[in-house]
């Protein structure tokens, strides 16, 4: 099953160039999203369940830390293939190098200028408990659900 996110009409679905930062502004970056915001997704692995971020994709060459690389801390677990980065000052997860596609970064959409995770009315949830790279994932669908946000008033 392939699902696409449903974006709020307030978002420019064609925009691909973004500036971003952590909460305190110590870490600043720029990114070109090859698929724009249509790459948005969540994951159901243990880390993603706890951090709750909606991520979007950028190729490694299309992501650049502009300021604050010295404030980035790295977290790795399990196979240590994925590299998860967060600001050591404010604690915000900014991006990670993907295990599922090591040629890409997953970026925290909430760190992108002008974007909120609540701008995504529906976000596909990827299978992460049984990672696609793990033998036990055979036969498990890549998308396991849809996360929805519906405002109660406009």
VMD Tcl script that builds the backbone (N, CA, C; Angstrom):
set m [mol new atoms 462]
animate dup $m
set s [atomselect $m all]
$s set {name element resname resid chain x y z} {
  {N N UNK 1 A 0.841 -1.182 0.000}
  {CA C UNK 1 A 0.000 0.000 0.000}
  {C C UNK 1 A 0.883 1.242 0.000}
  {N N UNK 2 A 0.689 2.098 -0.977}
  {CA C UNK 2 A 1.425 3.354 -1.021}
  {C C UNK 2 A 0.454 4.475 -0.710}
  {N N UNK 3 A 0.785 5.282 0.257}
  {CA C UNK 3 A -0.077 6.382 0.669}
  {C C UNK 3 A 0.693 7.687 0.562}
  {N N UNK 4 A -0.013 8.737 0.266}
  {CA C UNK 4 A 0.579 10.072 0.206}
  {C C UNK 4 A 0.010 10.897 1.352}
  {N N UNK 5 A 0.808 11.800 1.895}
  {CA C UNK 5 A 0.263 12.678 2.927}
  {C C UNK 5 A -0.769 13.630 2.332}
  {N N UNK 6 A -1.667 14.074 3.178}
  {CA C UNK 6 A -2.642 15.091 2.787}
  {C C UNK 6 A -2.222 16.374 3.479}
  {N N UNK 7 A -1.897 17.395 2.664}
  {CA C UNK 7 A -1.397 18.660 3.192}
  {C C UNK 7 A -2.517 19.661 3.386}
  {N N UNK 8 A -2.368 20.505 4.388}
  {CA C UNK 8 A -3.278 21.621 4.589}
  {C C UNK 8 A -3.192 22.535 3.376}
  {N N UNK 9 A -4.300 23.132 2.962}
  {CA C UNK 9 A -4.257 24.079 1.841}
  {C C UNK 9 A -3.333 25.268 2.114}
  {N N UNK 10 A -3.008 25.517 3.367}
  {CA C UNK 10 A -2.116 26.634 3.717}
  {C C UNK 10 A -0.673 26.380 3.290}
  {N N UNK 11 A -0.315 25.121 3.049}
  {CA C UNK 11 A 1.049 24.791 2.645}
  {C C UNK 11 A 1.208 24.854 1.134}
  {N N UNK 12 A 2.380 25.281 0.695}
  {CA C UNK 12 A 2.720 25.277 -0.727}
  {C C UNK 12 A 3.290 23.898 -1.056}
  {N N UNK 13 A 2.495 23.079 -1.704}
  {CA C UNK 13 A 2.916 21.699 -1.975}
  {C C UNK 13 A 4.021 21.608 -3.015}
  {N N UNK 14 A 4.296 22.692 -3.739}
  {CA C UNK 14 A 5.342 22.661 -4.761}
  {C C UNK 14 A 6.695 23.141 -4.227}
  {N N UNK 15 A 6.710 23.733 -3.045}
  {CA C UNK 15 A 7.950 24.259 -2.492}
  {C C UNK 15 A 8.912 23.123 -2.157}
  {N N UNK 16 A 10.187 23.307 -2.515}
  {CA C UNK 16 A 11.200 22.285 -2.248}
  {C C UNK 16 A 12.388 22.822 -1.462}
  {N N UNK 17 A 12.640 24.132 -1.515}
  {CA C UNK 17 A 13.772 24.736 -0.810}
  {C C UNK 17 A 13.318 25.253 0.546}
  {N N UNK 18 A 13.985 24.803 1.600}
  {CA C UNK 18 A 13.602 25.182 2.952}
  {C C UNK 18 A 14.814 25.577 3.784}
  {N N UNK 19 A 14.585 26.511 4.684}
  {CA C UNK 19 A 15.522 26.806 5.764}
  {C C UNK 19 A 14.929 26.191 7.011}
  {N N UNK 20 A 15.798 25.841 7.937}
  {CA C UNK 20 A 15.296 25.236 9.164}
  {C C UNK 20 A 16.218 25.500 10.329}
  {N N UNK 21 A 15.701 25.232 11.520}
  {CA C UNK 21 A 16.479 25.436 12.750}
  {C C UNK 21 A 15.852 24.633 13.874}
  {N N UNK 22 A 16.649 24.419 14.903}
  {CA C UNK 22 A 16.136 23.811 16.125}
  {C C UNK 22 A 15.340 24.882 16.887}
  {N N UNK 23 A 14.817 24.547 18.049}
  {CA C UNK 23 A 13.993 25.471 18.822}
  {C C UNK 23 A 14.756 26.710 19.276}
  {N N UNK 24 A 15.987 26.535 19.758}
  {CA C UNK 24 A 16.756 27.679 20.277}
  {C C UNK 24 A 17.498 28.438 19.178}
  {N N UNK 25 A 17.553 27.884 17.973}
  {CA C UNK 25 A 18.208 28.541 16.852}
  {C C UNK 25 A 19.707 28.318 16.764}
  {N N UNK 26 A 20.258 27.519 17.662}
  {CA C UNK 26 A 21.702 27.263 17.622}
  {C C UNK 26 A 22.092 26.466 16.376}
  {N N UNK 27 A 21.231 25.531 15.974}
  {CA C UNK 27 A 21.481 24.715 14.784}
  {C C UNK 27 A 20.594 25.239 13.670}
  {N N UNK 28 A 21.231 25.634 12.570}
  {CA C UNK 28 A 20.499 26.137 11.399}
  {C C UNK 28 A 20.941 25.344 10.178}
  {N N UNK 29 A 19.981 25.090 9.290}
  {CA C UNK 29 A 20.290 24.304 8.101}
  {C C UNK 29 A 19.449 24.766 6.922}
  {N N UNK 30 A 19.830 24.274 5.744}
  {CA C UNK 30 A 19.029 24.458 4.542}
  {C C UNK 30 A 18.884 23.089 3.903}
  {N N UNK 31 A 17.772 22.914 3.195}
  {CA C UNK 31 A 17.517 21.626 2.565}
  {C C UNK 31 A 16.689 21.812 1.307}
  {N N UNK 32 A 16.956 20.952 0.348}
  {CA C UNK 32 A 16.112 20.838 -0.829}
  {C C UNK 32 A 15.433 19.475 -0.713}
  {N N UNK 33 A 14.115 19.483 -0.649}
  {CA C UNK 33 A 13.354 18.245 -0.537}
  {C C UNK 33 A 13.000 17.771 -1.935}
  {N N UNK 34 A 13.572 16.660 -2.359}
  {CA C UNK 34 A 13.384 16.195 -3.737}
  {C C UNK 34 A 11.914 15.970 -4.073}
  {N N UNK 35 A 11.123 15.520 -3.118}
  {CA C UNK 35 A 9.696 15.298 -3.347}
  {C C UNK 35 A 8.855 16.358 -2.635}
  {N N UNK 36 A 9.480 17.442 -2.223}
  {CA C UNK 36 A 8.750 18.455 -1.481}
  {C C UNK 36 A 8.172 17.883 -0.198}
  {N N UNK 37 A 7.080 18.432 0.251}
  {CA C UNK 37 A 6.456 17.971 1.493}
  {C C UNK 37 A 5.670 16.679 1.310}
  {N N UNK 38 A 5.554 16.215 0.070}
  {CA C UNK 38 A 4.817 14.972 -0.174}
  {C C UNK 38 A 5.576 13.737 0.314}
  {N N UNK 39 A 6.813 13.921 0.776}
  {CA C UNK 39 A 7.569 12.796 1.344}
  {C C UNK 39 A 7.269 12.610 2.835}
  {N N UNK 40 A 6.371 13.412 3.402}
  {CA C UNK 40 A 6.082 13.363 4.839}
  {C C UNK 40 A 5.600 11.993 5.282}
  {N N UNK 41 A 6.095 11.571 6.443}
  {CA C UNK 41 A 5.653 10.312 7.034}
  {C C UNK 41 A 6.039 10.246 8.502}
  {N N UNK 42 A 5.435 9.324 9.191}
  {CA C UNK 42 A 5.789 8.965 10.557}
  {C C UNK 42 A 6.272 7.526 10.497}
  {N N UNK 43 A 6.839 7.064 11.594}
  {CA C UNK 43 A 7.341 5.695 11.692}
  {C C UNK 43 A 6.869 5.138 13.024}
  {N N UNK 44 A 6.671 3.829 13.089}
  {CA C UNK 44 A 6.196 3.235 14.334}
  {C C UNK 44 A 7.292 2.528 15.131}
  {N N UNK 45 A 8.578 2.778 14.811}
  {CA C UNK 45 A 9.656 2.171 15.606}
  {C C UNK 45 A 9.658 2.789 17.012}
  {N N UNK 46 A 10.396 2.192 17.914}
  {CA C UNK 46 A 10.384 2.651 19.304}
  {C C UNK 46 A 10.839 4.101 19.452}
  {N N UNK 47 A 11.850 4.517 18.719}
  {CA C UNK 47 A 12.339 5.899 18.830}
  {C C UNK 47 A 11.332 6.878 18.237}
  {N N UNK 48 A 10.841 6.598 17.048}
  {CA C UNK 48 A 9.900 7.510 16.393}
  {C C UNK 48 A 8.586 7.623 17.160}
  {N N UNK 49 A 8.131 6.515 17.756}
  {CA C UNK 49 A 6.911 6.591 18.570}
  {C C UNK 49 A 7.097 7.593 19.695}
  {N N UNK 50 A 8.282 7.608 20.293}
  {CA C UNK 50 A 8.522 8.495 21.436}
  {C C UNK 50 A 8.779 9.941 21.024}
  {N N UNK 51 A 9.443 10.153 19.908}
  {CA C UNK 51 A 9.735 11.540 19.529}
  {C C UNK 51 A 8.599 12.188 18.758}
  {N N UNK 52 A 7.775 11.417 18.086}
  {CA C UNK 52 A 6.554 11.918 17.480}
  {C C UNK 52 A 6.699 12.856 16.299}
  {N N UNK 53 A 7.829 12.889 15.648}
  {CA C UNK 53 A 8.048 13.834 14.556}
  {C C UNK 53 A 7.459 13.339 13.239}
  {N N UNK 54 A 6.980 14.289 12.447}
  {CA C UNK 54 A 6.646 14.038 11.047}
  {C C UNK 54 A 7.917 14.383 10.277}
  {N N UNK 55 A 8.438 13.421 9.525}
  {CA C UNK 55 A 9.688 13.660 8.797}
  {C C UNK 55 A 9.448 13.803 7.304}
  {N N UNK 56 A 10.349 14.535 6.671}
  {CA C UNK 56 A 10.374 14.698 5.218}
  {C C UNK 56 A 11.783 14.343 4.743}
  {N N UNK 57 A 11.941 14.086 3.452}
  {CA C UNK 57 A 13.198 13.546 2.941}
  {C C UNK 57 A 14.011 14.548 2.128}
  {N N UNK 58 A 15.333 14.467 2.311}
  {CA C UNK 58 A 16.291 15.227 1.495}
  {C C UNK 58 A 17.476 14.322 1.197}
  {N N UNK 59 A 17.950 14.357 -0.038}
  {CA C UNK 59 A 19.166 13.609 -0.366}
  {C C UNK 59 A 20.336 14.182 0.442}
  {N N UNK 60 A 21.322 13.367 0.723}
  {CA C UNK 60 A 22.479 13.809 1.520}
  {C C UNK 60 A 23.092 15.075 0.946}
  {N N UNK 61 A 23.247 15.149 -0.364}
  {CA C UNK 61 A 23.879 16.302 -1.010}
  {C C UNK 61 A 23.004 17.555 -0.959}
  {N N UNK 62 A 21.715 17.383 -0.640}
  {CA C UNK 62 A 20.778 18.507 -0.633}
  {C C UNK 62 A 20.479 19.025 0.772}
  {N N UNK 63 A 21.307 18.666 1.719}
  {CA C UNK 63 A 21.140 19.102 3.109}
  {C C UNK 63 A 22.453 19.683 3.583}
  {N N UNK 64 A 22.391 20.848 4.214}
  {CA C UNK 64 A 23.614 21.501 4.677}
  {C C UNK 64 A 23.378 22.171 6.028}
  {N N UNK 65 A 24.249 21.872 6.980}
  {CA C UNK 65 A 24.230 22.575 8.263}
  {C C UNK 65 A 24.919 23.914 8.034}
  {N N UNK 66 A 24.213 25.002 8.305}
  {CA C UNK 66 A 24.761 26.343 8.103}
  {C C UNK 66 A 25.448 26.879 9.347}
  {N N UNK 67 A 24.877 26.581 10.508}
  {CA C UNK 67 A 25.429 27.034 11.787}
  {C C UNK 67 A 25.144 25.987 12.852}
  {N N UNK 68 A 26.036 25.910 13.815}
  {CA C UNK 68 A 25.773 25.126 15.008}
  {C C UNK 68 A 26.081 23.649 14.937}
  {N N UNK 69 A 26.886 23.225 13.985}
  {CA C UNK 69 A 27.236 21.792 13.915}
  {C C UNK 69 A 27.829 21.317 15.240}
  {N N UNK 70 A 28.521 22.210 15.920}
  {CA C UNK 70 A 29.133 21.836 17.205}
  {C C UNK 70 A 28.099 21.567 18.298}
  {N N UNK 71 A 26.846 21.987 18.082}
  {CA C UNK 71 A 25.791 21.750 19.070}
  {C C UNK 71 A 25.015 20.470 18.804}
  {N N UNK 72 A 25.281 19.829 17.669}
  {CA C UNK 72 A 24.569 18.597 17.354}
  {C C UNK 72 A 25.127 17.428 18.154}
  {N N UNK 73 A 24.226 16.658 18.738}
  {CA C UNK 73 A 24.585 15.416 19.412}
  {C C UNK 73 A 24.015 14.264 18.600}
  {N N UNK 74 A 24.677 13.142 18.663}
  {CA C UNK 74 A 24.307 11.965 17.883}
  {C C UNK 74 A 23.750 10.886 18.801}
  {N N UNK 75 A 22.658 10.257 18.363}
  {CA C UNK 75 A 22.107 9.105 19.056}
  {C C UNK 75 A 21.987 7.957 18.062}
  {N N UNK 76 A 22.495 6.794 18.464}
  {CA C UNK 76 A 22.404 5.584 17.654}
  {C C UNK 76 A 21.879 4.462 18.539}
  {N N UNK 77 A 21.176 3.523 17.953}
  {CA C UNK 77 A 20.741 2.353 18.709}
  {C C UNK 77 A 20.636 1.158 17.768}
  {N N UNK 78 A 20.389 0.003 18.331}
  {CA C UNK 78 A 20.222 -1.251 17.598}
  {C C UNK 78 A 21.387 -1.474 16.639}
  {N N UNK 79 A 21.190 -1.386 15.318}
  {CA C UNK 79 A 22.264 -1.674 14.364}
  {C C UNK 79 A 23.246 -0.517 14.216}
  {N N UNK 80 A 22.915 0.628 14.754}
  {CA C UNK 80 A 23.722 1.850 14.676}
  {C C UNK 80 A 23.917 2.331 13.230}
  {N N UNK 81 A 23.040 1.895 12.356}
  {CA C UNK 81 A 23.097 2.337 10.961}
  {C C UNK 81 A 22.501 3.728 10.824}
  {N N UNK 82 A 21.343 3.935 11.424}
  {CA C UNK 82 A 20.710 5.255 11.399}
  {C C UNK 82 A 21.447 6.173 12.375}
  {N N UNK 83 A 21.595 7.412 11.984}
  {CA C UNK 83 A 22.269 8.422 12.809}
  {C C UNK 83 A 21.256 9.515 13.120}
  {N N UNK 84 A 20.857 9.633 14.383}
  {CA C UNK 84 A 19.832 10.585 14.803}
  {C C UNK 84 A 20.503 11.772 15.480}
  {N N UNK 85 A 20.229 12.984 14.981}
  {CA C UNK 85 A 20.876 14.192 15.494}
  {C C UNK 85 A 19.871 15.088 16.201}
  {N N UNK 86 A 20.324 15.689 17.282}
  {CA C UNK 86 A 19.490 16.629 18.025}
  {C C UNK 86 A 20.376 17.725 18.597}
  {N N UNK 87 A 19.769 18.867 18.876}
  {CA C UNK 87 A 20.503 20.003 19.437}
  {C C UNK 87 A 20.805 19.732 20.908}
  {N N UNK 88 A 22.060 19.846 21.279}
  {CA C UNK 88 A 22.450 19.594 22.669}
  {C C UNK 88 A 22.036 20.724 23.600}
  {N N UNK 89 A 21.625 21.861 23.059}
  {CA C UNK 89 A 21.177 22.984 23.894}
  {C C UNK 89 A 19.690 22.902 24.203}
  {N N UNK 90 A 18.850 22.727 23.172}
  {CA C UNK 90 A 17.398 22.728 23.411}
  {C C UNK 90 A 16.783 21.331 23.357}
  {N N UNK 91 A 17.524 20.349 22.854}
  {CA C UNK 91 A 17.053 18.971 22.833}
  {C C UNK 91 A 16.204 18.576 21.641}
  {N N UNK 92 A 15.990 19.488 20.695}
  {CA C UNK 92 A 15.115 19.188 19.565}
  {C C UNK 92 A 15.817 18.302 18.534}
  {N N UNK 93 A 15.114 17.231 18.131}
  {CA C UNK 93 A 15.568 16.363 17.045}
  {C C UNK 93 A 15.442 17.155 15.745}
  {N N UNK 94 A 16.543 17.280 15.010}
  {CA C UNK 94 A 16.538 18.039 13.755}
  {C C UNK 94 A 16.503 17.140 12.526}
  {N N UNK 95 A 17.288 16.040 12.549}
  {CA C UNK 95 A 17.370 15.190 11.359}
  {C C UNK 95 A 18.030 13.863 11.699}
  {N N UNK 96 A 17.954 12.958 10.761}
  {CA C UNK 96 A 18.659 11.683 10.912}
  {C C UNK 96 A 19.041 11.141 9.539}
  {N N UNK 97 A 20.136 10.404 9.515}
  {CA C UNK 97 A 20.522 9.667 8.315}
  {C C UNK 97 A 19.769 8.348 8.383}
  {N N UNK 98 A 19.057 8.041 7.334}
  {CA C UNK 98 A 18.129 6.918 7.335}
  {C C UNK 98 A 18.823 5.567 7.246}
  {N N UNK 99 A 18.275 4.626 7.968}
  {CA C UNK 99 A 18.696 3.236 7.815}
  {C C UNK 99 A 18.058 2.653 6.560}
  {N N UNK 100 A 16.799 2.999 6.323}
  {CA C UNK 100 A 16.072 2.434 5.177}
  {C C UNK 100 A 16.604 2.937 3.846}
  {N N UNK 101 A 17.187 4.141 3.837}
  {CA C UNK 101 A 17.800 4.681 2.624}
  {C C UNK 101 A 18.957 5.583 3.043}
  {N N UNK 102 A 20.160 5.024 3.172}
  {CA C UNK 102 A 21.314 5.795 3.645}
  {C C UNK 102 A 21.755 6.916 2.712}
  {N N UNK 103 A 21.073 7.074 1.564}
  {CA C UNK 103 A 21.382 8.195 0.674}
  {C C UNK 103 A 20.536 9.418 1.013}
  {N N UNK 104 A 19.709 9.294 2.047}
  {CA C UNK 104 A 18.804 10.379 2.431}
  {C C UNK 104 A 18.895 10.711 3.908}
  {N N UNK 105 A 18.503 11.942 4.197}
  {CA C UNK 105 A 18.232 12.362 5.568}
  {C C UNK 105 A 16.724 12.442 5.734}
  {N N UNK 106 A 16.266 12.130 6.918}
  {CA C UNK 106 A 14.906 12.436 7.327}
  {C C UNK 106 A 14.991 13.703 8.157}
  {N N UNK 107 A 14.194 14.709 7.842}
  {CA C UNK 107 A 14.227 15.989 8.549}
  {C C UNK 107 A 12.953 16.158 9.354}
  {N N UNK 108 A 13.081 16.701 10.545}
  {CA C UNK 108 A 11.934 17.013 11.375}
  {C C UNK 108 A 11.187 18.168 10.722}
  {N N UNK 109 A 9.991 17.914 10.215}
  {CA C UNK 109 A 9.238 18.956 9.507}
  {C C UNK 109 A 8.944 20.161 10.397}
  {N N UNK 110 A 8.858 19.956 11.702}
  {CA C UNK 110 A 8.585 21.063 12.622}
  {C C UNK 110 A 9.757 22.043 12.689}
  {N N UNK 111 A 10.931 21.627 12.240}
  {CA C UNK 111 A 12.101 22.514 12.218}
  {C C UNK 111 A 12.169 23.349 10.946}
  {N N UNK 112 A 11.327 23.065 9.964}
  {CA C UNK 112 A 11.343 23.805 8.705}
  {C C UNK 112 A 10.581 25.113 8.861}
  {N N UNK 113 A 11.166 26.169 8.356}
  {CA C UNK 113 A 10.535 27.483 8.429}
  {C C UNK 113 A 9.183 27.461 7.708}
  {N N UNK 114 A 8.140 27.891 8.419}
  {CA C UNK 114 A 6.809 27.971 7.834}
  {C C UNK 114 A 6.030 26.675 7.809}
  {N N UNK 115 A 6.545 25.618 8.459}
  {CA C UNK 115 A 5.877 24.319 8.443}
  {C C UNK 115 A 5.620 23.872 9.883}
  {N N UNK 116 A 4.464 23.306 10.105}
  {CA C UNK 116 A 4.105 22.711 11.397}
  {C C UNK 116 A 3.654 21.281 11.143}
  {N N UNK 117 A 3.896 20.374 12.067}
  {CA C UNK 117 A 3.390 19.019 11.855}
  {C C UNK 117 A 1.865 18.992 11.775}
  {N N UNK 118 A 1.202 20.030 12.269}
  {CA C UNK 118 A -0.254 20.102 12.212}
  {C C UNK 118 A -0.753 20.624 10.872}
  {N N UNK 119 A 0.174 20.925 9.948}
  {CA C UNK 119 A -0.180 21.295 8.579}
  {C C UNK 119 A -0.424 20.058 7.713}
  {N N UNK 120 A -0.170 18.891 8.258}
  {CA C UNK 120 A -0.387 17.637 7.541}
  {C C UNK 120 A -1.682 17.026 8.066}
  {N N UNK 121 A -2.713 17.026 7.233}
  {CA C UNK 121 A -3.995 16.490 7.671}
  {C C UNK 121 A -3.940 14.970 7.832}
  {N N UNK 122 A -3.154 14.322 6.966}
  {CA C UNK 122 A -2.948 12.882 7.067}
  {C C UNK 122 A -1.501 12.573 6.727}
  {N N UNK 123 A -0.903 11.687 7.516}
  {CA C UNK 123 A 0.493 11.299 7.314}
  {C C UNK 123 A 0.584 9.777 7.348}
  {N N UNK 124 A 1.152 9.166 6.297}
  {CA C UNK 124 A 1.362 7.721 6.328}
  {C C UNK 124 A 2.321 7.342 7.459}
  {N N UNK 125 A 2.071 6.197 8.063}
  {CA C UNK 125 A 2.936 5.672 9.120}
  {C C UNK 125 A 3.653 4.450 8.568}
  {N N UNK 126 A 4.987 4.537 8.508}
  {CA C UNK 126 A 5.822 3.466 7.966}
  {C C UNK 126 A 6.087 2.386 9.009}
  {N N UNK 127 A 6.253 1.175 8.522}
  {CA C UNK 127 A 6.621 0.052 9.367}
  {C C UNK 127 A 8.068 0.233 9.826}
  {N N UNK 128 A 8.282 0.352 11.087}
  {CA C UNK 128 A 9.625 0.510 11.623}
  {C C UNK 128 A 9.936 -0.493 12.719}
  {N N UNK 129 A 8.899 -1.100 13.295}
  {CA C UNK 129 A 9.110 -2.113 14.324}
  {C C UNK 129 A 9.868 -3.280 13.701}
  {N N UNK 130 A 9.403 -3.729 12.539}
  {CA C UNK 130 A 10.105 -4.735 11.761}
  {C C UNK 130 A 10.659 -3.995 10.552}
  {N N UNK 131 A 11.882 -3.551 10.671}
  {CA C UNK 131 A 12.506 -2.698 9.662}
  {C C UNK 131 A 12.612 -3.432 8.332}
  {N N UNK 132 A 12.411 -2.711 7.210}
  {CA C UNK 132 A 12.502 -3.357 5.886}
  {C C UNK 132 A 13.827 -4.081 5.640}
  {N N UNK 133 A 14.890 -3.681 6.341}
  {CA C UNK 133 A 16.188 -4.330 6.174}
  {C C UNK 133 A 16.314 -5.623 6.978}
  {N N UNK 134 A 15.360 -5.878 7.875}
  {CA C UNK 134 A 15.424 -7.065 8.731}
  {C C UNK 134 A 14.701 -8.237 8.083}
  {N N UNK 135 A 15.280 -9.450 8.189}
  {CA C UNK 135 A 14.656 -10.621 7.556}
  {C C UNK 135 A 13.229 -10.870 8.037}
  {N N UNK 136 A 12.937 -10.583 9.310}
  {CA C UNK 136 A 11.597 -10.867 9.844}
  {C C UNK 136 A 10.519 -9.918 9.308}
  {N N UNK 137 A 10.909 -8.942 8.495}
  {CA C UNK 137 A 9.925 -7.999 7.953}
  {C C UNK 137 A 9.255 -8.520 6.682}
  {N N UNK 138 A 9.703 -9.649 6.161}
  {CA C UNK 138 A 9.133 -10.192 4.927}
  {C C UNK 138 A 7.627 -10.360 5.070}
  {N N UNK 139 A 6.905 -9.827 4.112}
  {CA C UNK 139 A 5.452 -9.962 4.112}
  {C C UNK 139 A 4.719 -8.899 4.913}
  {N N UNK 140 A 5.437 -8.059 5.645}
  {CA C UNK 140 A 4.789 -7.000 6.420}
  {C C UNK 140 A 4.700 -5.764 5.529}
  {N N UNK 141 A 3.533 -5.153 5.441}
  {CA C UNK 141 A 3.408 -3.974 4.569}
  {C C UNK 141 A 4.291 -2.825 5.034}
  {N N UNK 142 A 4.761 -2.014 4.063}
  {CA C UNK 142 A 5.620 -0.878 4.381}
  {C C UNK 142 A 4.884 0.253 5.070}
  {N N UNK 143 A 3.596 0.413 4.782}
  {CA C UNK 143 A 2.757 1.417 5.430}
  {C C UNK 143 A 1.771 0.674 6.312}
  {N N UNK 144 A 1.743 1.037 7.603}
  {CA C UNK 144 A 0.894 0.316 8.560}
  {C C UNK 144 A -0.294 1.133 9.048}
  {N N UNK 145 A -0.366 2.392 8.639}
  {CA C UNK 145 A -1.495 3.194 9.079}
  {C C UNK 145 A -1.400 4.624 8.590}
  {N N UNK 146 A -2.368 5.411 8.999}
  {CA C UNK 146 A -2.432 6.829 8.662}
  {C C UNK 146 A -2.660 7.593 9.960}
  {N N UNK 147 A -1.841 8.601 10.199}
  {CA C UNK 147 A -2.032 9.487 11.348}
  {C C UNK 147 A -2.773 10.717 10.850}
  {N N UNK 148 A -3.862 11.091 11.522}
  {CA C UNK 148 A -4.695 12.206 11.075}
  {C C UNK 148 A -4.711 13.338 12.096}
  {N N UNK 149 A -4.823 14.551 11.567}
  {CA C UNK 149 A -5.048 15.730 12.400}
  {C C UNK 149 A -6.187 16.519 11.788}
  {N N UNK 150 A -7.233 16.713 12.549}
  {CA C UNK 150 A -8.384 17.499 12.104}
  {C C UNK 150 A -8.619 18.593 13.146}
  {N N UNK 151 A -8.410 19.864 12.757}
  {CA C UNK 151 A -8.680 20.930 13.721}
  {C C UNK 151 A -10.165 20.969 14.087}
  {N N UNK 152 A -10.481 21.328 15.326}
  {CA C UNK 152 A -11.882 21.366 15.746}
  {C C UNK 152 A -12.562 22.665 15.334}
  {N N UNK 153 A -11.751 23.677 14.972}
  {CA C UNK 153 A -12.336 24.908 14.435}
  {C C UNK 153 A -11.305 25.604 13.566}
  {N N UNK 154 A -11.772 26.411 12.647}
  {CA C UNK 154 A -10.864 27.139 11.761}
  {C C UNK 154 A -10.648 28.553 12.227}
}
mol reanalyze $m
mol bondsrecalc $m
mol representation Tube
mol addrep $m
